[in-house]
Amino acid sequence: MSQNRDQFRPPNHPNDHFLLTTVVGSYPKPKWLDRARDLHEDEDADFDDDAWNEAKDDAARLITDEHERAGLDVVVDGEMRRNEMVEFFAHRIDGYEFNGPVKVWGHNTFDKPSVVSEVEYDESWLVDEYEFTASVTDKPVKVPITGPYTLANWSFNEAYDDTEALAHDLADLVNEEIEKLVEAGARYVQIDEPALATTPDDHAIVGDCLERIADGIPEDVRIGLHVCYGDYSRIYPEILDFPVDEFDLELANGDYEQLDVFKDPEFTADLALGVVDAHDADVETVPEIKENIQKGLEVVPPEQLTVSPDCGVKLLPREVAYEKMANLVQAAREVEQELDDGEIEVERSAVTADD
């Protein structure tokens, strides 16, 4: 169980029990932000860098406020400044270059980068983003970062002997970025490794990368790992050896069919459980979400449970995303009250990797 979780409990929290509520990262962009990007990219339009930066600031402020209004304990700016989870970082890392878009699914394309020389850290990737978000909210701010394994796996590798060597170097850069974020005040960082679910045999590489990332990071900084939907039995219980406080898992999308995977051996870290489906535009009711939260309590006790959407919600209609967040928070608060009143029987007691 993580020792750095209580810092995110609001000082005026209404219940004795506390289920930490947050989001994974991405959120639907306001339609006018996409229009602003088009104007900025149009050489004939009078929309310069200052205007584009103002638009991104306005969107980040708006979505951070939307998360606050929903009642989330820890907020994110919805990744308003980011276009795609690999492309955004590759543009900021020396050693990457771009050769044009690659088709990924349907009519969607991804500007897949190539690593053409040894990767090096140049300027900070996310400190400005974090400092702005922290300045417009009184809530704690979580910082999602695409993990080194995904940055390596979803790129063309033209410079390293193998993915593992590239991922290790990228992990050192992520460590450097987190150190700068910590200096700026960040206390909650989430490493996103969607590639792990598609190539689970490489969990040892991810573990090595996380050891590099966690090196020297203070214990009061919460490190989470988000792994998208996949066959979790192929990476559990090995992931419990990873040096992270929290595992963020996508289980609502699969109707919790894999929940039992995490019951034996006992889950020793904090569990960030997806309780609303990021891929479904139907808004779950509060009673439905409460049932999902209680599935998490089959795996960990309340003091190890974080409540969040399955994944980033950027593909949902914005009003749907908001309603899901608001219902998620209300459901968490009602479950807390029922725990306080002894109406919910807790199956699990706190267990740590040392037990």
N, C-alpha and C positions, 0 to 999 in steps of 0.2 A: 504493500500500500504506500502510495506517495505521501511524503511528509510536507509537500509544498502546496497542498490543495486548499487549505483553510484561508489563504490570503485572498482567494477569489469569492469567499462568502461575503455577501453584502452586510454592512454593519447593522442594518435594520431588518435583517431577514426574519420573516414572521414565524418560522417553525424551528423546532429543535433540530430535526433532521434537515440535511441539505443535499439536494441533488444538483450538481453543477450543470447549468444549461448554457449551451453555446452553439455555434454553427461550424461547419467544416471549413468553409472559406468563401467560395464564389456565390454570387447572388445576381439575380437578373439586373442588367444595366437599364437605366432609364432610356427610353427610345431616343430622347434628344441627345444623349451622349454619343450614340452611334452616328447620328446626323452631324454632330460636331466633329467627330473623327473624319467623316467624309469631307467636310469643309476644310479641315486642316490638311488633308492629303490632296486637295484640289488646288493646283498651282494658280488657278485663275480666281480663286476665292480669297477674299480679304479676311483670313482667319489664321493669324500667326501663332507662334509658339506660346506667347503669353495668353492668348485667348483659349488655346487648347488646354494649357495648364489650369486656367481658371475653371474650365468646364469639368476637368477631372477632380479638382478640389471640391467643386459644388456637388458632384455626384458622390464622392466619398463621404462628404458631410451628411448628405441626404440619406444614404443607406446606413451609415453608422447610427443616425437618429432613428431610422426604421427599426434597427435591431434593438435600440434602447426602448422604443415604444412597445415592442413585442415583449419586453421584460427580460431579455436574455442577461445572464450574469456576466458573461464575457462576450465582447463584440468584435467584429471584423468590419472592415470597410467594404466588404463584398467583392474585393479585388477589382475595384473600379478602374485602376490604372493598368491592369494586366490584360493582355489579349489572349494568351494561351499559355499553359503552365510550363512548357519547355521553352518555347520561343522567347518568352519574356526574359527568362534568365540567360539564355544563350546569347542574347544581344548584349548582355552586361558582363560576359566572361570572355577574356582574351583567349584566343585559340579556336573560337567558333567562327564559322562563316555560313552564309545562306546562299542556296542555289535555286530557290524558287519553290512553289508549293507542291506538296505531295497529296494525292487523294487518300483520305482515311476512311470515311464511311459516307454512303449516299453521295450527296453533292458537296459534302464538306471537305475542305482542304486544310492542311497543316504545313506551315513553312518549316519543313524538317531541316535542322541545321547539320552541318558537318564539322567534326573536330579535325582541324587541319594542322594543328601544332599543339605543343604542350599547353594545357589550360593554366591560366594565371588569374589571380585576383587583381582587379584594377580599382574601380570605385565601388562604394557600397551599393547594394542592390535595393535594399528595403528600408534603410534607416529613415529616409525622408518620409516614406509612406507611413511608417510606424509613428514618427513624431507628429505628423499632421493628424492622424486618427486619434492619438492620445490627447491632442490639444483640443479636440472638439467633443470629448466625452469624459464623464467622470467614472465610467465603467472600465474595468481591466480590458486590455486589448490583446487578442491572440494574433500571432503572426504566422501564417502558413508559408512554407518554403518547399518548392519541389525538391525531392530528395536526389542525392547523387546517383543512385542506381538508375532511377528513371531518366535523369538528365543524360546518363551514358547510354542506356538501353534504347531510348527513343531518338538517338542521333546516329548519323553515319560516322563511323570511327575510321579515320584515315591517318591517325597519328600514333596510336597506341597498339601494343601487342594484342591486347584483348580488352573486353568490357571491364573486367575486374581492375586492371591497372588504371584505366580511365576513371572508374567510379571512385577508387581510392583517392586520386588526386582531387576530384571534385568534392569529395567529403571533406578534405582539408580546407577547401575554399568555403564550404558551407559552415564549417567550424569558425572560420575567420569572420564570416558575416554575422553569425550568432553572437560572437564576442562583441561586435560593434553594436548589435541590437541591445545586448545586455547593458552595455555602457550607456545607451540612450534611455534605458529604463524598462525594456521589455522583460516580462517574467513568464511568458507562456508562448512557446514556439512549437509549431506542428510541422513535422516532416511528412510530406506527401509522397508515398511510393506506390502508385497504381501499377507500375510494371511488375512489382513483386507478385501480385495475384495472377499475372499471366505467365510468369516464369518462376514458379515457387521453388524449383530446385536450386535457385541461386540465393536462398535465404541466408546462407553463410556469408556471402558477399555483402548483403545488406547489413548483417550483424557487424561485420568488420568495419563497414562505413559508419555505422552508428557509434561504434567505439571511438572512431576518429572524431566524429562530430561532437560527442559528449566530453571529449578530453578538455579539462580545464573549465568547463561550464559550471557555475556555482549551483549548489544543491537547491537553492530557493527558486531556481528557474525551472519551470515545468516543461518537459520535453514530451510531446505526443508523437505517435506514428499513425498516420492514416493509411489503411490498406483497403482498396476498393474490393468489390465482390469477386470472389474466386473460390477455389477449393481450399478452405482454411485448414482442413485436416492434413494438408501437405506442408503446412508451416507451423502447426501447433503440436506439441508444446515448445518447439525450438525457439519461437519468438520470445518466450518468457525470459530467455537469457539476454535479450537485447537491453542495452542501457537506457531505457525510456520509462517514463512514469505512467504513460497512458497509451492504450491501443484503441484506435478509433476504427470500428468495424462496421461494414455494410451488411446488415442482417434483415432489415425490414423488406428489402427488395426480394429476398428469397424466402419470405414468410417464415423466417426464423428456423428453417429446416436444419441449419448447421449449429443451432444453439448448443446442442449436447456436446459438440466437439470441445467446448471450452470448460466443461464440467469436470473432466478427468484427464490429467491431473488438475488440481484446483488452480484457478486463475489468481496469480500472485500480484499482478499489476492493477492499475485502475482501468476500468472498461468504459470507453466512450461508445455508447450503444446508439446506433441509428434507430430512431423510433418513428420517423416519418419517411416515406419513400420519395426520394429526390427525382424519381423517373415517372411519377404518377401525378397527373394534374388534379386528381380528386383529393380534396382536403380531408384528412383523417379527423374524426371527431375527438373531443377530449376523452370520452370513455374508451375509444379504440386505442388512443395513445397511452392511456393509463395501463391498459392490458399489456401493451408492448413494453412499457417501463418495468412492469412486474416480471416480464421474461428476463430482463437484465438482472433482477434480484434473485433469479435462480442460479446465477453464475457468481455474482459478487454481492457483498453487503452494501447498504446505502452509501457508506463512507468511501466506497471505491467506484461509485457509479456516476458517470457523466452522461447527460442526455442531449442528443443532437440529431440533426437529420442524417440520413444514410451517407450522403455525399454532398458535394457542392450543388446548389439549387439553381444555377444560372440558366438552365434550359426551361424552367417553369415560367408561367405568366407571373408577373411581379405580385399581383394581388393574391395569387395562390401561395406563393412563397411566404408572403407576410402572414397569411392566415395559418399556415402550417406552423410558423415560428410562434405565433401568439398562442395557438392551441397547445403546442409542445410545452410552453412555459406554464400555462394554466394546469395542464395535466401533471407536470412535475410538482407544482406546489400542492395540488390536491393529494398526490401520493405521499408527499412529505407529511401532510396533516394526518393522513390515515396511519402512517407509520408512528407518528407521535401518539395517536390514540390507541395504538395496539391493534388496529383493525387488519393490518397486513402482517403475516407471520414471515419473519426473515429466516431463510433457510441457511444462509451462509454467514459465518463469522469472518472477521478480517484475518487474512493470511498473507504472509510475505514470503519472499523467496528464501529468507533465512530460516523459516520455520521447518 
